Amino acid sequence: MEASKTSSGTTLRNAFGPKSLIFTSLILISITESLRLLQQEL
């Protein structure tokens, strides 16, 4: 149980690392692109 707790803690710590910033930026870019396409259709 202790090992699983530490592993989950490290995963949470990694989730808030620089990798998460890259993923969030990619998500924001995809959202803006989809909104741009919707505006073009309208």
PDB file of N, CA, C and O in Angstrom:
ATOM      1  N   MET A   1       0.831  -1.211   0.000  1.00  0.00           N
ATOM      2  CA  MET A   1       0.000   0.000   0.000  1.00  0.00           C
ATOM      3  C   MET A   1       0.862   1.257   0.000  1.00  0.00           C
ATOM      4  O   MET A   1       0.556   2.235  -0.682  1.00  0.00           O
ATOM      5  N   GLU A   2       1.952   1.215   0.779  1.00  0.00           N
ATOM      6  CA  GLU A   2       2.827   2.392   0.830  1.00  0.00           C
ATOM      7  C   GLU A   2       3.436   2.686  -0.542  1.00  0.00           C
ATOM      8  O   GLU A   2       3.570   3.843  -0.940  1.00  0.00           O
ATOM      9  N   ALA A   3       3.801   1.621  -1.254  1.00  0.00           N
ATOM     10  CA  ALA A   3       4.424   1.809  -2.569  1.00  0.00           C
ATOM     11  C   ALA A   3       3.432   2.456  -3.537  1.00  0.00           C
ATOM     12  O   ALA A   3       3.795   3.336  -4.317  1.00  0.00           O
ATOM     13  N   SER A   4       2.176   2.007  -3.477  1.00  0.00           N
ATOM     14  CA  SER A   4       1.171   2.572  -4.378  1.00  0.00           C
ATOM     15  C   SER A   4       0.916   4.042  -4.036  1.00  0.00           C
ATOM     16  O   SER A   4       0.689   4.862  -4.927  1.00  0.00           O
ATOM     17  N   LYS A   5       0.955   4.368  -2.747  1.00  0.00           N
ATOM     18  CA  LYS A   5       0.735   5.762  -2.347  1.00  0.00           C
ATOM     19  C   LYS A   5       1.839   6.660  -2.897  1.00  0.00           C
ATOM     20  O   LYS A   5       1.571   7.748  -3.407  1.00  0.00           O
ATOM     21  N   THR A   6       3.087   6.190  -2.787  1.00  0.00           N
ATOM     22  CA  THR A   6       4.202   7.004  -3.271  1.00  0.00           C
ATOM     23  C   THR A   6       4.151   7.134  -4.787  1.00  0.00           C
ATOM     24  O   THR A   6       4.448   8.199  -5.327  1.00  0.00           O
ATOM     25  N   SER A   7       3.774   6.053  -5.484  1.00  0.00           N
ATOM     26  CA  SER A   7       3.717   6.103  -6.946  1.00  0.00           C
ATOM     27  C   SER A   7       2.630   7.080  -7.396  1.00  0.00           C
ATOM     28  O   SER A   7       2.821   7.833  -8.350  1.00  0.00           O
ATOM     29  N   SER A   8       1.482   7.061  -6.698  1.00  0.00           N
ATOM     30  CA  SER A   8       0.406   7.978  -7.057  1.00  0.00           C
ATOM     31  C   SER A   8       0.833   9.418  -6.782  1.00  0.00           C
ATOM     32  O   SER A   8       0.467  10.330  -7.524  1.00  0.00           O
ATOM     33  N   GLY A   9       1.600   9.618  -5.725  1.00  0.00           N
ATOM     34  CA  GLY A   9       2.079  10.964  -5.408  1.00  0.00           C
ATOM     35  C   GLY A   9       3.018  11.480  -6.483  1.00  0.00           C
ATOM     36  O   GLY A   9       2.965  12.653  -6.851  1.00  0.00           O
ATOM     37  N   THR A  10       3.881  10.600  -6.988  1.00  0.00           N
ATOM     38  CA  THR A  10       4.809  11.020  -8.038  1.00  0.00           C
ATOM     39  C   THR A  10       4.054  11.308  -9.325  1.00  0.00           C
ATOM     40  O   THR A  10       4.406  12.241 -10.047  1.00  0.00           O
ATOM     41  N   THR A  11       3.025  10.529  -9.626  1.00  0.00           N
ATOM     42  CA  THR A  11       2.255  10.773 -10.841  1.00  0.00           C
ATOM     43  C   THR A  11       1.529  12.114 -10.737  1.00  0.00           C
ATOM     44  O   THR A  11       1.445  12.859 -11.713  1.00  0.00           O
ATOM     45  N   LEU A  12       1.005  12.416  -9.548  1.00  0.00           N
ATOM     46  CA  LEU A  12       0.350  13.707  -9.363  1.00  0.00           C
ATOM     47  C   LEU A  12       1.361  14.835  -9.507  1.00  0.00           C
ATOM     48  O   LEU A  12       1.058  15.882 -10.079  1.00  0.00           O
ATOM     49  N   ARG A  13       2.562  14.614  -8.985  1.00  0.00           N
ATOM     50  CA  ARG A  13       3.599  15.635  -9.077  1.00  0.00           C
ATOM     51  C   ARG A  13       3.999  15.843 -10.539  1.00  0.00           C
ATOM     52  O   ARG A  13       4.231  16.972 -10.969  1.00  0.00           O
ATOM     53  N   ASN A  14       4.078  14.741 -11.303  1.00  0.00           N
ATOM     54  CA  ASN A  14       4.439  14.846 -12.716  1.00  0.00           C
ATOM     55  C   ASN A  14       3.308  15.486 -13.522  1.00  0.00           C
ATOM     56  O   ASN A  14       3.558  16.141 -14.534  1.00  0.00           O
ATOM     57  N   ALA A  15       2.074  15.298 -13.077  1.00  0.00           N
ATOM     58  CA  ALA A  15       0.931  15.865 -13.789  1.00  0.00           C
ATOM     59  C   ALA A  15       1.001  17.390 -13.788  1.00  0.00           C
ATOM     60  O   ALA A  15       0.542  18.036 -14.730  1.00  0.00           O
ATOM     61  N   PHE A  16       1.573  17.964 -12.734  1.00  0.00           N
ATOM     62  CA  PHE A  16       1.681  19.419 -12.648  1.00  0.00           C
ATOM     63  C   PHE A  16       3.051  19.912 -13.114  1.00  0.00           C
ATOM     64  O   PHE A  16       3.439  21.047 -12.839  1.00  0.00           O
ATOM     65  N   GLY A  17       3.778  19.045 -13.822  1.00  0.00           N
ATOM     66  CA  GLY A  17       5.106  19.413 -14.314  1.00  0.00           C
ATOM     67  C   GLY A  17       5.031  20.104 -15.667  1.00  0.00           C
ATOM     68  O   GLY A  17       3.945  20.491 -16.099  1.00  0.00           O
ATOM     69  N   PRO A  18       6.164  20.267 -16.342  1.00  0.00           N
ATOM     70  CA  PRO A  18       6.206  20.943 -17.644  1.00  0.00           C
ATOM     71  C   PRO A  18       5.442  20.178 -18.722  1.00  0.00           C
ATOM     72  O   PRO A  18       4.953  20.780 -19.678  1.00  0.00           O
ATOM     73  N   LYS A  19       5.334  18.852 -18.573  1.00  0.00           N
ATOM     74  CA  LYS A  19       4.601  18.070 -19.575  1.00  0.00           C
ATOM     75  C   LYS A  19       3.136  18.476 -19.609  1.00  0.00           C
ATOM     76  O   LYS A  19       2.539  18.555 -20.683  1.00  0.00           O
ATOM     77  N   SER A  20       2.550  18.735 -18.442  1.00  0.00           N
ATOM     78  CA  SER A  20       1.145  19.118 -18.391  1.00  0.00           C
ATOM     79  C   SER A  20       0.931  20.450 -19.108  1.00  0.00           C
ATOM     80  O   SER A  20      -0.105  20.654 -19.742  1.00  0.00           O
ATOM     81  N   LEU A  21       1.910  21.359 -19.011  1.00  0.00           N
ATOM     82  CA  LEU A  21       1.801  22.643 -19.702  1.00  0.00           C
ATOM     83  C   LEU A  21       1.746  22.428 -21.204  1.00  0.00           C
ATOM     84  O   LEU A  21       1.000  23.111 -21.906  1.00  0.00           O
ATOM     85  N   ILE A  22       2.537  21.476 -21.703  1.00  0.00           N
ATOM     86  CA  ILE A  22       2.532  21.193 -23.142  1.00  0.00           C
ATOM     87  C   ILE A  22       1.174  20.639 -23.558  1.00  0.00           C
ATOM     88  O   ILE A  22       0.624  21.036 -24.585  1.00  0.00           O
ATOM     89  N   PHE A  23       0.634  19.715 -22.752  1.00  0.00           N
ATOM     90  CA  PHE A  23      -0.663  19.125 -23.083  1.00  0.00           C
ATOM     91  C   PHE A  23      -1.767  20.179 -23.050  1.00  0.00           C
ATOM     92  O   PHE A  23      -2.627  20.205 -23.931  1.00  0.00           O
ATOM     93  N   THR A  24      -1.748  21.044 -22.043  1.00  0.00           N
ATOM     94  CA  THR A  24      -2.785  22.072 -21.940  1.00  0.00           C
ATOM     95  C   THR A  24      -2.698  23.047 -23.109  1.00  0.00           C
ATOM     96  O   THR A  24      -3.723  23.483 -23.633  1.00  0.00           O
ATOM     97  N   SER A  25      -1.472  23.390 -23.522  1.00  0.00           N
ATOM     98  CA  SER A  25      -1.300  24.300 -24.661  1.00  0.00           C
ATOM     99  C   SER A  25      -1.828  23.646 -25.928  1.00  0.00           C
ATOM    100  O   SER A  25      -2.465  24.314 -26.743  1.00  0.00           O
ATOM    101  N   LEU A  26      -1.576  22.351 -26.112  1.00  0.00           N
ATOM    102  CA  LEU A  26      -2.082  21.645 -27.295  1.00  0.00           C
ATOM    103  C   LEU A  26      -3.605  21.614 -27.281  1.00  0.00           C
ATOM    104  O   LEU A  26      -4.239  21.768 -28.325  1.00  0.00           O
ATOM    105  N   ILE A  27      -4.197  21.415 -26.102  1.00  0.00           N
ATOM    106  CA  ILE A  27      -5.657  21.384 -25.990  1.00  0.00           C
ATOM    107  C   ILE A  27      -6.234  22.756 -26.322  1.00  0.00           C
ATOM    108  O   ILE A  27      -7.231  22.853 -27.039  1.00  0.00           O
ATOM    109  N   LEU A  28      -5.612  23.820 -25.804  1.00  0.00           N
ATOM    110  CA  LEU A  28      -6.092  25.171 -26.089  1.00  0.00           C
ATOM    111  C   LEU A  28      -5.993  25.474 -27.576  1.00  0.00           C
ATOM    112  O   LEU A  28      -6.898  26.083 -28.145  1.00  0.00           O
ATOM    113  N   ILE A  29      -4.901  25.054 -28.211  1.00  0.00           N
ATOM    114  CA  ILE A  29      -4.727  25.288 -29.647  1.00  0.00           C
ATOM    115  C   ILE A  29      -5.814  24.560 -30.430  1.00  0.00           C
ATOM    116  O   ILE A  29      -6.388  25.127 -31.360  1.00  0.00           O
ATOM    117  N   SER A  30      -6.103  23.315 -30.068  1.00  0.00           N
ATOM    118  CA  SER A  30      -7.131  22.543 -30.775  1.00  0.00           C
ATOM    119  C   SER A  30      -8.503  23.184 -30.595  1.00  0.00           C
ATOM    120  O   SER A  30      -9.306  23.205 -31.528  1.00  0.00           O
ATOM    121  N   ILE A  31      -8.777  23.710 -29.396  1.00  0.00           N
ATOM    122  CA  ILE A  31     -10.066  24.358 -29.138  1.00  0.00           C
ATOM    123  C   ILE A  31     -10.196  25.626 -29.978  1.00  0.00           C
ATOM    124  O   ILE A  31     -11.249  25.870 -30.568  1.00  0.00           O
ATOM    125  N   THR A  32      -9.143  26.430 -30.037  1.00  0.00           N
ATOM    126  CA  THR A  32      -9.192  27.664 -30.821  1.00  0.00           C
ATOM    127  C   THR A  32      -9.346  27.355 -32.303  1.00  0.00           C
ATOM    128  O   THR A  32     -10.060  28.063 -33.013  1.00  0.00           O
ATOM    129  N   GLU A  33      -8.682  26.305 -32.778  1.00  0.00           N
ATOM    130  CA  GLU A  33      -8.799  25.923 -34.190  1.00  0.00           C
ATOM    131  C   GLU A  33     -10.223  25.471 -34.503  1.00  0.00           C
ATOM    132  O   GLU A  33     -10.768  25.837 -35.545  1.00  0.00           O
ATOM    133  N   SER A  34     -10.832  24.685 -33.620  1.00  0.00           N
ATOM    134  CA  SER A  34     -12.199  24.209 -33.843  1.00  0.00           C
ATOM    135  C   SER A  34     -13.178  25.383 -33.829  1.00  0.00           C
ATOM    136  O   SER A  34     -14.108  25.422 -34.634  1.00  0.00           O
ATOM    137  N   LEU A  35     -12.976  26.337 -32.923  1.00  0.00           N
ATOM    138  CA  LEU A  35     -13.844  27.519 -32.880  1.00  0.00           C
ATOM    139  C   LEU A  35     -13.688  28.339 -34.149  1.00  0.00           C
ATOM    140  O   LEU A  35     -14.668  28.881 -34.660  1.00  0.00           O
ATOM    141  N   ARG A  36     -12.469  28.437 -34.662  1.00  0.00           N
ATOM    142  CA  ARG A  36     -12.222  29.185 -35.889  1.00  0.00           C
ATOM    143  C   ARG A  36     -12.957  28.535 -37.060  1.00  0.00           C
ATOM    144  O   ARG A  36     -13.529  29.229 -37.902  1.00  0.00           O
ATOM    145  N   LEU A  37     -12.941  27.198 -37.110  1.00  0.00           N
ATOM    146  CA  LEU A  37     -13.638  26.484 -38.185  1.00  0.00           C
ATOM    147  C   LEU A  37     -15.146  26.686 -38.063  1.00  0.00           C
ATOM    148  O   LEU A  37     -15.834  26.839 -39.072  1.00  0.00           O
ATOM    149  N   LEU A  38     -15.661  26.689 -36.839  1.00  0.00           N
ATOM    150  CA  LEU A  38     -17.093  26.903 -36.639  1.00  0.00           C
ATOM    151  C   LEU A  38     -17.491  28.304 -37.089  1.00  0.00           C
ATOM    152  O   LEU A  38     -18.546  28.480 -37.700  1.00  0.00           O
ATOM    153  N   GLN A  39     -16.667  29.296 -36.797  1.00  0.00           N
ATOM    154  CA  GLN A  39     -16.966  30.664 -37.207  1.00  0.00           C
ATOM    155  C   GLN A  39     -16.945  30.780 -38.730  1.00  0.00           C
ATOM    156  O   GLN A  39     -17.740  31.525 -39.304  1.00  0.00           O
ATOM    157  N   GLN A  40     -16.042  30.048 -39.386  1.00  0.00           N
ATOM    158  CA  GLN A  40     -15.985  30.093 -40.847  1.00  0.00           C
ATOM    159  C   GLN A  40     -17.249  29.481 -41.448  1.00  0.00           C
ATOM    160  O   GLN A  40     -17.746  29.962 -42.467  1.00  0.00           O
ATOM    161  N   GLU A  41     -17.777  28.416 -40.818  1.00  0.00           N
ATOM    162  CA  GLU A  41     -18.995  27.785 -41.322  1.00  0.00           C
ATOM    163  C   GLU A  41     -20.187  28.725 -41.173  1.00  0.00           C
ATOM    164  O   GLU A  41     -21.062  28.759 -42.037  1.00  0.00           O
ATOM    165  N   LEU A  42     -20.225  29.488 -40.082  1.00  0.00           N
ATOM    166  CA  LEU A  42     -21.316  30.437 -39.874  1.00  0.00           C
ATOM    167  C   LEU A  42     -21.126  31.623 -40.811  1.00  0.00           C
ATOM    168  O   LEU A  42     -21.935  32.550 -40.805  1.00  0.00           O
TER     169      LEU A  42
END
